[in-house]
Amino acid sequence: MRTFRNSPWLWVPTLYLVEGIPYIIVNNISMAMFTAMGVPNGQMALFTSLLYLPWVIKPLWGGVIDVIRTKRWWIITMQILLTLCFVGLTLSVPHPDAALVASHETPIGLFTTMLIIFWITAFASATHDIAADGFYMLALNEHDQALFVGIRSTFYRIATILGQGALIYVVGRISLHTDMTISWQIGLLSASIFMGLCTLWHTRALAPIEVQPSRPTAGEIWRNFAHTWTTFFQKKGIVVAILFFLLFRIPEALILKVIYPFLMASPCEGGLGLTLDSIGIIYSTIGIICLTIGGIVGGWLVARTNLQRVFWWMVCAISLPDLVYVYLAMAQPTSLLWIAIAIAIEQFGYGFGFTAYMLYMIHVSEGEYKTSHYAICTAFMAISMMLPGMVAGYLEELMGYTSFFIMAVICCIVTFIVALPVRKQLSKPIL
């Protein structure tokens, strides 16, 4: 392997910015956009949840990326495709009538072209994730990988703030002076320009470190694929692990799909009546910062002690703060400060508690096929968000926001149930 001649500081930050922004636009910005343009909660939650599917099934083609062309080729190609997708999204934003938007009965059919492009974006983004993570491991030795793991995580969070916070804030401010369609077009056009500039940068910053891989036969690819999955399901305690991956985050999966409608809905509809720019600051910026701090604190605490010792604290932290949404739905405070504090508490708790989930995935993945098995774990993680999210909007329409959030908090019982055997398992190897 040739020596990597460019400093990682030239490409690690921007590579993980690019990895984060498409994911946020597909899975979060789509929810905010459809809600702001009057799509009913049930349809919005169903169709945006289906956009998770590429991240669910990405382990199915990860092996192909390893043997066809180089990681650098895949990165640049997917970034070009993502740039074109963002341009396509910009041009395909529909223009529903203002009265239709206000009635919250905008048919999802108006967004058919956008949904198709969102799907292409999702597949390109999932493929880019595989290639980028592979390039990171090839380009850096073990020391530099450990050194830059915090940098890549930080810039992924920055991408979240830029995509979920800054973009929504800008769209919200622009919408005060023009119609909603134009404001979203300007926001998406900005994302496409940023993606295009990053693509040009990476054509220079990503050095061609890899030798073209030899092409195995179809039989060899299939045997390696089958062996990877077989060894994963042969791990001791794997049933407990899979149930944990699928059920631990049920409350969060439900809440996430109705949070934008709840924040935007008028008080007479049971919501908080926030504008997009306020949401961009309170939920998508302050919330994400607290989420990041929670994750940092969680990682530091595990490093100082061990996961088994702090496990139940983390389970409580990811579950109990969901009560703030029950409070917000019942009290409907008008003070932006109190809303921000409530969301900050919940997001900090989620970031702190989610550390246990991530570290347990690493624990389960240990062994000969660590990278491939970790990818399978992330697929189960994506399923855990996709399936509850598909029905969350319809449940909210049936129950109302207050009852829906109470139901989500009750689901925390499931979180504790699946965590119980995992706590015992942490003291033993799972191989």
C-alpha positions as CSV (number, residue, x, y, z in Angstrom):
1,M,0.0,0.0,0.0
2,R,1.4,3.4,-0.9
3,T,2.1,6.0,1.7
4,F,-0.7,8.4,2.3
5,R,0.8,11.8,1.4
6,N,-2.0,14.2,2.4
7,S,-2.6,15.2,6.0
8,P,-5.8,13.7,7.5
9,W,-6.8,17.2,8.6
10,L,-7.3,18.0,4.9
11,W,-10.0,15.3,4.4
12,V,-11.3,13.8,7.6
13,P,-13.4,16.8,8.7
14,T,-14.9,17.4,5.2
15,L,-15.5,13.7,4.5
16,Y,-17.6,13.3,7.6
17,L,-19.4,16.5,7.0
18,V,-20.4,15.0,3.7
19,E,-21.3,11.7,5.3
20,G,-23.7,13.5,7.8
21,I,-25.5,16.0,5.7
22,P,-27.3,13.6,3.2
23,Y,-28.4,11.4,6.1
24,I,-29.9,14.5,7.9
25,I,-31.6,15.8,4.7
26,V,-33.2,12.4,3.9
27,N,-34.3,11.4,7.4
28,N,-34.9,14.7,9.2
29,I,-35.3,17.6,6.7
30,S,-37.8,15.5,4.8
31,M,-40.0,15.3,7.9
32,A,-39.8,19.1,8.5
33,M,-40.5,19.9,4.9
34,F,-43.5,17.6,4.5
35,T,-44.9,18.8,7.8
36,A,-44.4,22.5,7.0
37,M,-46.2,21.9,3.6
38,G,-49.2,20.3,5.2
39,V,-48.8,16.6,4.7
40,P,-50.8,14.6,7.3
41,N,-48.7,13.1,10.1
42,G,-49.6,9.5,9.3
43,Q,-48.5,9.8,5.7
44,M,-45.4,11.9,6.6
45,A,-44.2,9.4,9.2
46,L,-44.8,6.3,7.0
47,F,-43.0,7.5,3.9
48,T,-40.1,9.2,5.6
49,S,-39.6,6.0,7.7
50,L,-39.4,4.0,4.5
51,L,-36.4,6.2,3.6
52,Y,-34.4,4.3,6.3
53,L,-34.5,1.2,4.2
54,P,-31.1,1.7,2.4
55,W,-29.3,1.9,5.8
56,V,-31.1,-1.3,6.8
57,I,-29.9,-3.3,3.8
58,K,-26.6,-1.7,3.2
59,P,-24.6,-4.7,4.6
60,L,-26.0,-6.6,1.5
61,W,-23.8,-4.7,-0.9
62,G,-20.9,-3.7,1.4
63,G,-18.8,-6.6,0.1
64,V,-19.3,-5.5,-3.5
65,I,-17.8,-2.1,-2.7
66,D,-14.8,-3.9,-1.2
67,V,-14.0,-5.7,-4.5
68,I,-15.2,-3.4,-7.3
69,R,-13.1,-0.3,-7.9
70,T,-11.5,1.6,-5.0
71,K,-13.0,3.3,-1.9
72,R,-11.9,6.6,-3.3
73,W,-13.7,6.0,-6.6
74,W,-16.9,5.1,-4.7
75,I,-16.6,8.2,-2.5
76,I,-16.2,10.6,-5.4
77,T,-18.8,8.9,-7.5
78,M,-21.4,8.9,-4.7
79,Q,-20.7,12.6,-3.9
80,I,-21.3,13.5,-7.6
81,L,-24.5,11.6,-7.5
82,L,-25.5,13.2,-4.2
83,T,-24.9,16.7,-5.6
84,L,-27.1,15.9,-8.6
85,C,-29.8,14.5,-6.2
86,F,-29.8,17.7,-4.2
87,V,-30.2,19.7,-7.4
88,G,-33.1,17.4,-8.4
89,L,-34.7,17.9,-5.0
90,T,-34.4,21.7,-5.4
91,L,-36.2,21.5,-8.8
92,S,-38.9,19.1,-7.6
93,V,-40.3,20.9,-4.6
94,P,-44.1,21.2,-5.3
95,H,-46.2,24.3,-4.8
96,P,-49.3,23.4,-2.9
97,D,-52.0,26.0,-2.4
98,A,-51.7,27.9,0.9
99,A,-55.3,26.9,1.9
100,L,-54.4,23.2,1.3
101,V,-51.2,23.5,3.5
102,A,-53.2,25.2,6.3
103,S,-55.7,22.3,6.3
104,H,-52.9,19.8,6.8
105,E,-54.4,17.7,4.0
106,T,-51.7,18.1,1.4
107,P,-51.6,14.7,-0.4
108,I,-48.3,12.9,-0.3
109,G,-48.8,12.2,-4.1
110,L,-47.6,15.8,-4.8
111,F,-44.2,14.8,-3.5
112,T,-43.9,11.6,-5.6
113,T,-40.9,12.9,-7.6
114,M,-39.2,14.2,-4.4
115,L,-39.7,10.8,-2.7
116,I,-38.1,9.0,-5.7
117,I,-35.1,11.4,-5.5
118,F,-35.0,11.0,-1.7
119,W,-34.7,7.3,-2.2
120,I,-31.8,7.6,-4.7
121,T,-30.2,10.0,-2.3
122,A,-30.6,7.5,0.5
123,F,-29.0,4.7,-1.4
124,A,-26.1,7.0,-2.5
125,S,-25.6,8.2,1.1
126,A,-25.6,4.6,2.5
127,T,-23.1,3.5,-0.1
128,H,-21.0,6.6,0.6
129,D,-21.0,5.7,4.3
130,I,-19.5,2.3,3.6
131,A,-16.8,3.7,1.3
132,A,-15.9,6.6,3.6
133,D,-15.5,4.4,6.6
134,G,-13.4,1.9,4.6
135,F,-11.2,4.6,3.2
136,Y,-10.7,6.0,6.8
137,M,-9.4,2.6,8.0
138,L,-7.2,2.1,4.9
139,A,-5.7,5.6,4.9
140,L,-4.9,5.8,8.6
141,N,-2.9,3.5,10.8
142,E,-4.3,2.4,14.1
143,H,-2.8,5.3,16.1
144,D,-4.2,7.9,13.7
145,Q,-7.6,6.2,13.6
146,A,-7.8,6.5,17.3
147,L,-6.5,10.1,17.2
148,F,-9.1,11.2,14.6
149,V,-12.1,9.2,15.8
150,G,-13.2,12.2,17.9
151,I,-12.6,14.6,15.0
152,R,-14.8,12.5,12.6
153,S,-17.6,12.3,15.3
154,T,-17.4,16.0,16.0
155,F,-17.7,17.0,12.3
156,Y,-20.6,14.5,11.8
157,R,-22.3,16.3,14.7
158,I,-21.5,19.7,13.0
159,A,-23.1,18.3,9.8
160,T,-26.2,17.6,11.9
161,I,-26.3,21.1,13.2
162,L,-25.7,22.6,9.8
163,G,-28.3,20.4,8.1
164,Q,-30.9,20.1,10.8
165,G,-30.3,23.4,12.6
166,A,-28.9,26.1,10.3
167,L,-30.8,24.9,7.2
168,I,-34.1,24.8,8.9
169,Y,-33.4,28.2,10.5
170,V,-32.6,29.8,7.2
171,V,-35.6,28.2,5.5
172,G,-37.8,29.5,8.3
173,R,-36.4,33.1,8.1
174,I,-36.7,33.1,4.3
175,S,-40.3,31.8,4.5
176,L,-41.2,35.0,6.4
177,H,-40.6,37.0,3.3
178,T,-41.7,34.6,0.5
179,D,-43.7,31.4,0.1
180,M,-42.7,28.0,1.5
181,T,-41.8,26.4,-1.8
182,I,-39.2,29.1,-2.7
183,S,-37.7,29.0,0.8
184,W,-37.2,25.2,0.7
185,Q,-35.7,25.5,-2.8
186,I,-33.2,28.0,-1.6
187,G,-32.3,25.8,1.3
188,L,-31.8,22.7,-0.8
189,L,-29.9,24.6,-3.5
190,S,-27.5,25.8,-0.7
191,A,-27.0,22.1,0.2
192,S,-26.3,21.1,-3.4
193,I,-23.7,23.9,-3.8
194,F,-22.0,22.8,-0.6
195,M,-22.0,19.2,-1.7
196,G,-20.5,20.2,-5.1
197,L,-17.7,22.2,-3.5
198,C,-16.9,19.3,-1.2
199,T,-16.8,16.9,-4.1
200,L,-14.3,19.1,-5.9
201,W,-12.2,19.4,-2.8
202,H,-12.1,15.6,-2.3
203,T,-10.9,15.0,-5.8
204,R,-7.7,16.7,-4.6
205,A,-7.6,15.9,-0.9
206,L,-8.2,12.1,-1.1
207,A,-5.0,10.7,-2.4
208,P,-5.2,7.5,-4.5
209,I,-3.8,5.2,-1.7
210,E,-5.4,1.9,-2.9
211,V,-4.3,-0.6,-5.4
212,Q,-7.2,-1.7,-7.7
213,P,-8.7,-4.8,-5.9
214,S,-8.6,-8.1,-7.7
215,R,-12.0,-9.2,-8.7
216,P,-13.1,-12.4,-7.1
217,T,-15.6,-14.8,-8.7
218,A,-19.3,-14.6,-8.0
219,G,-19.0,-17.8,-6.0
220,E,-16.2,-16.4,-3.8
221,I,-18.3,-13.3,-3.1
222,W,-21.3,-15.4,-2.2
223,R,-19.4,-17.8,0.1
224,N,-17.7,-14.9,1.9
225,F,-21.1,-13.1,2.3
226,A,-22.8,-16.3,3.6
227,H,-20.0,-17.0,6.0
228,T,-20.1,-13.5,7.5
229,W,-23.8,-13.7,8.2
230,T,-23.7,-17.3,9.5
231,T,-20.9,-16.5,12.0
232,F,-22.9,-13.5,13.2
233,F,-26.0,-15.5,14.0
234,Q,-23.8,-18.2,15.6
235,K,-22.6,-15.8,18.3
236,K,-23.6,-16.8,21.9
237,G,-26.5,-14.7,23.2
238,I,-27.2,-13.3,19.7
239,V,-31.0,-13.5,20.2
240,V,-30.7,-11.3,23.3
241,A,-28.6,-8.9,21.3
242,I,-31.0,-8.7,18.4
243,L,-34.0,-8.1,20.6
244,F,-32.0,-5.3,22.4
245,F,-31.1,-3.7,19.0
246,L,-34.7,-3.8,17.8
247,L,-36.6,-2.9,21.0
248,F,-34.4,-0.7,23.1
249,R,-35.2,2.5,21.2
250,I,-38.9,2.1,20.6
251,P,-39.9,5.2,22.6
252,E,-37.4,7.3,20.7
253,A,-38.4,5.9,17.3
254,L,-42.0,6.8,18.0
255,I,-41.3,10.3,19.3
256,L,-38.8,11.2,16.6
257,K,-41.5,10.9,13.8
258,V,-43.9,13.3,15.4
259,I,-41.6,15.8,17.0
260,Y,-41.7,18.2,14.0
261,P,-45.5,18.1,13.7
262,F,-45.8,18.6,17.5
263,L,-43.5,21.6,17.5
264,M,-45.2,23.2,14.5
265,A,-48.8,22.4,15.2
266,S,-50.9,25.3,16.7
267,P,-51.8,25.1,20.4
268,C,-55.5,24.5,19.5
269,E,-54.2,21.3,17.6
270,G,-52.2,20.2,20.7
271,G,-48.8,21.5,19.5
272,L,-46.5,24.3,20.5
273,G,-47.0,26.6,17.5
274,L,-43.2,27.1,16.9
275,T,-42.0,28.6,13.6
276,L,-39.3,26.9,11.6
277,D,-36.6,29.3,12.6
278,S,-37.4,28.7,16.3
279,I,-37.2,25.0,15.7
280,G,-33.9,25.4,14.0
281,I,-32.5,27.0,17.1
282,I,-34.2,25.1,19.9
283,Y,-34.5,21.5,18.7
284,S,-32.0,21.3,15.9
285,T,-29.1,23.4,17.4
286,I,-29.4,23.5,21.2
287,G,-30.8,20.0,21.2
288,I,-28.0,18.6,19.0
289,I,-25.4,20.3,21.1
290,C,-26.8,18.8,24.3
291,L,-27.1,15.4,22.5
292,T,-23.4,15.6,21.7
293,I,-22.4,16.7,25.2
294,G,-24.4,13.8,26.6
295,G,-22.5,11.4,24.4
296,I,-19.2,12.8,25.4
297,V,-20.0,12.6,29.1
298,G,-21.3,9.0,28.6
299,G,-18.1,7.9,26.8
300,W,-15.9,9.6,29.4
301,L,-17.8,7.9,32.3
302,V,-17.5,4.5,30.7
303,A,-13.8,5.0,30.2
304,R,-13.4,6.0,33.8
305,T,-15.4,3.0,35.1
306,N,-16.9,0.4,32.7
307,L,-20.1,-0.1,30.8
308,Q,-21.5,-2.7,33.1
309,R,-21.2,-0.4,36.1
310,V,-23.0,2.6,34.5
311,F,-25.4,0.6,32.3
312,W,-28.6,1.1,34.3
313,W,-27.8,4.9,34.6
314,M,-27.7,5.0,30.9
315,V,-30.9,3.0,30.4
316,C,-32.7,5.5,32.8
317,A,-31.1,8.4,30.9
318,I,-32.4,7.3,27.5
319,S,-35.9,6.6,28.8
320,L,-37.1,8.8,31.7
321,P,-36.4,12.2,30.0
322,D,-39.1,11.3,27.5
323,L,-41.5,12.6,30.2
324,V,-40.6,16.2,29.1
325,Y,-42.7,15.7,26.0
326,V,-45.7,14.7,28.1
327,Y,-45.1,17.9,30.1
328,L,-44.8,20.0,26.9
329,A,-48.0,18.5,25.4
330,M,-50.0,19.0,28.6
331,A,-48.7,22.4,29.6
332,Q,-48.1,23.8,26.1
333,P,-45.7,26.5,27.4
334,T,-45.3,29.6,25.3
335,S,-41.8,30.5,26.7
336,L,-39.1,29.5,24.3
337,L,-36.7,29.3,27.2
338,W,-38.8,26.6,29.0
339,I,-39.2,24.6,25.7
340,A,-35.5,24.8,25.1
341,I,-34.7,23.6,28.6
342,A,-37.1,20.7,28.3
343,I,-35.7,19.6,24.9
344,A,-32.1,20.1,26.1
345,I,-32.7,17.8,29.1
346,E,-34.2,15.1,26.9
347,Q,-31.5,15.3,24.3
348,F,-28.7,15.2,26.8
349,G,-30.2,12.1,28.4
350,Y,-30.6,10.5,25.0
351,G,-27.0,11.2,24.1
352,F,-25.8,9.9,27.4
353,G,-27.9,6.7,27.2
354,F,-27.2,6.0,23.6
355,T,-23.6,5.5,24.5
356,A,-24.6,2.2,26.0
357,Y,-26.3,1.1,22.7
358,M,-23.3,2.0,20.6
359,L,-20.8,0.3,22.9
360,Y,-22.9,-2.8,23.1
361,M,-22.9,-3.0,19.3
362,I,-19.1,-2.9,19.4
363,H,-19.2,-5.6,22.1
364,V,-21.4,-7.8,19.9
365,S,-19.2,-7.2,16.8
366,E,-15.9,-8.4,18.4
367,G,-14.3,-11.2,16.5
368,E,-12.9,-12.2,13.1
369,Y,-15.4,-10.2,11.0
370,K,-15.7,-7.2,13.3
371,T,-16.3,-4.6,10.6
372,S,-19.0,-6.7,8.7
373,H,-20.7,-7.7,12.0
374,Y,-20.8,-4.1,13.1
375,A,-22.5,-3.2,9.8
376,I,-25.1,-5.9,10.5
377,C,-25.7,-4.4,13.9
378,T,-26.3,-1.0,12.4
379,A,-28.8,-2.6,10.1
380,F,-30.8,-3.8,13.0
381,M,-30.5,-0.4,14.5
382,A,-32.0,1.2,11.4
383,I,-34.8,-1.4,11.5
384,S,-35.5,-0.4,15.1
385,M,-36.1,3.2,13.9
386,M,-37.9,2.4,10.7
387,L,-40.7,0.0,11.8
388,P,-42.1,2.0,14.8
389,G,-41.7,5.2,12.8
390,M,-44.0,3.9,10.0
391,V,-47.0,3.7,12.4
392,A,-46.1,6.6,14.7
393,G,-47.9,9.3,12.7
394,Y,-51.1,7.3,12.4
395,L,-51.0,6.5,16.2
396,E,-50.7,10.3,16.9
397,E,-53.6,11.1,14.6
398,L,-55.7,8.5,16.5
399,M,-54.6,9.4,20.0
400,G,-53.6,13.1,20.0
401,Y,-50.2,14.4,21.1
402,T,-50.6,14.1,24.8
403,S,-51.9,10.5,24.8
404,F,-49.3,9.6,22.2
405,F,-46.4,10.8,24.3
406,I,-47.8,9.0,27.4
407,M,-48.0,5.8,25.3
408,A,-44.4,6.4,24.2
409,V,-43.3,6.7,27.9
410,I,-45.1,3.5,28.8
411,C,-43.1,1.8,26.0
412,C,-40.0,2.5,28.1
413,I,-41.0,-0.6,30.1
414,V,-39.9,-2.6,27.0
415,T,-36.6,-0.7,27.1
416,F,-35.9,-1.9,30.6
417,I,-37.1,-5.4,29.9
418,V,-34.7,-6.0,26.9
419,A,-31.9,-4.2,28.9
420,L,-32.0,-6.7,31.8
421,P,-30.4,-9.7,30.1
422,V,-27.9,-7.4,28.3
423,R,-26.6,-6.1,31.7
424,K,-25.9,-9.7,32.7
425,Q,-24.3,-10.4,29.4
426,L,-21.8,-7.6,29.5
427,S,-19.5,-9.4,31.9
428,K,-19.1,-12.3,29.4
429,P,-17.7,-12.5,25.9
430,I,-20.3,-12.9,23.2
431,L,-18.1,-14.8,20.7
